[in-house]
Amino acid sequence: MDVLVELGAVTASVTVEADDTVHAVAEKAAEALGAERVALLVDGVALTDEGLRGLDAGDRLTVQEGRTFEDIERITKAFASITKASIREMTAVMRPPSGVEAVCTATCAVCGEKVTNWSLCVRYLLRPDLYMILRDASSAQRLADLTDKQLDCVRTVVNDPGLGEEVMQRKSFAAAAFRKWLGVIWEVEARVRGLTLG
């Protein structure tokens, strides 16, 4: 079956075989569009192998250059390590262990929320729709929309050895999960945008 792939104003047709994986279709799309690395998106969310099976002939897929399916999958996997129980544990403390506030502030920044102190951070992290917000922030489209200021917050955390994932693990499981998620986002965006830690 043929599907349409779009990268900006450029559209191409790609044949999807019954045994194709998302990775194989992404390679075909990249070749058809003259791009190097691409991720296939449906409504701003990375296409999965399961989603690929649900496509119909003539369906349109958005292509995002630079971020691959594997990148989005790694970010999604890191997001999956964040649990509601660990967030409740972390937000129950009046004063967080050193570094936890910085990791949480950067997490809020990636989600588009500017927080200036721990109580605002806790209020944001206790939102009932936090998981939806984090999942949305993990999407390829939202990653592309991250501003330099948001990425600077992430860079500050990733650049500080005192805020490493292992260090956070000893202080808070939620902070360690957030740090892991931020680290993967930084790796992907630094590569796509040509950024360095310095």
Sequence and secondary structure as in RCSB ss.txt:
>XXXX:A:sequence
MDVLVELGAVTASVTVEADDTVHAVAEKAAEALGAERVALLVDGVALTDEGLRGLDAGDRLTVQEGRTFEDIERI
TKAFASITKASIREMTAVMRPPSGVEAVCTATCAVCGEKVTNWSLCVRYLLRPDLYMILRDASSAQRLADLTDKQ
LDCVRTVVNDPGLGEEVMQRKSFAAAAFRKWLGVIWEVEARVRGLTLG
>XXXX:A:secstr
 EEEEEETTEEEEEE  TT  HHHHHHHHHHHHT SSEEEEETTEE  HHHHHT  TT EEEEEES  HHHHHHH
HHHHHT  HHHHHHHHT SS  TTHHHHHHHHHHHTT    SHHHHHHHHT TTHHHHHHHHTSHHHHHH  HHH
HHHHHHHHH GGG HHHHHTT HHHHHHHHHHHHHHHHHHHHHT    
